[in-house]
Amino acid sequence: MGELYTLVAQTQNGDKRSLENLVKVFEPKINRLMSQTEIQNRDDLKQELYLAVIKKSKTYNLNEVPGFYEFKKDKINNRLTHP
């Protein structure tokens, strides 16, 4: 199982350390997004993004995670319908 899957599963089971680690996984991406945001809006946006990661991690349905071939098929279909 992948690291994200495991962290989300453990977070959903109430493991606070896994939630902290999950937030850390997304931290570099969130920080990169901040460079595209006006300075006066960065703190609020950063906080909103962290909250979104936390909320989604608690409600994400791990039983509906696609396998590799379903993921690949979906990506190919998206390219064909949205060139």
PyMOL commands that set and color helices and strands:
alter all, ss='L'
color gray80, all
select helices_A, chain A and resi 3-12+16-34+39-59+62-64+68-81
alter helices_A, ss='H'
color red, helices_A
deselect
rebuild
show_as cartoon
